[in-house]
């Protein structure tokens, strides 16, 4: 399992919030991916009730480019790049209705037990 953590800013009300990706089974196409985030306020500035999470897979990993939930079965998906050593993901967040939602966001590897 690998866990990457970054800071999400999408609007005036969603600023510098923690967002993480956990990837099970190595950094590869088809691996299970779970994103967990929580923002303090919703897009209208009202307090948010709890964490946001999605699960799916890495739909593409090729030549340093990555798509997470790229089959668009979820409302949100991420596209970007993986550093050569796999320690950093640089991703843009996309939404089905509006297109590009935020980014690029840098996610740094915080936990890795793949090599254990």
C-alpha positions, 0 to 999 in steps of 0.5 A: 500500500502507498499513501500520497498526501497533498493540499487541495484548493478548489474554490474560495471556500475550499482552500488548503485542505488535506487530500490523500490517495491510498493505492493498494497493490503497487503503482500500476494500471488496475490497482485499487485507489481510494481518495479521502479528503475533507473540506471545512466548508462547502462551495456555499461557505456552509460547514461540511458534515464529513469526509469525502471519499471515492474508490476505484482504480488507476485506469492508466499508468504509462510513460510517467502519466497517470489517470485515476478513476479515468473511466469517469464512472465517478463524478471526479477523476484525476490526471497527471504525472508520476515522478521517476522514483514514484515519490510524487504525483502531480495531478489535476482534478476533473469533474464530469459537469465542469471539466478541470476542477483544480490543480495541479496539486502535488501529492507526496508519498507519505507511507509505502509498505510495497517494498516490505 
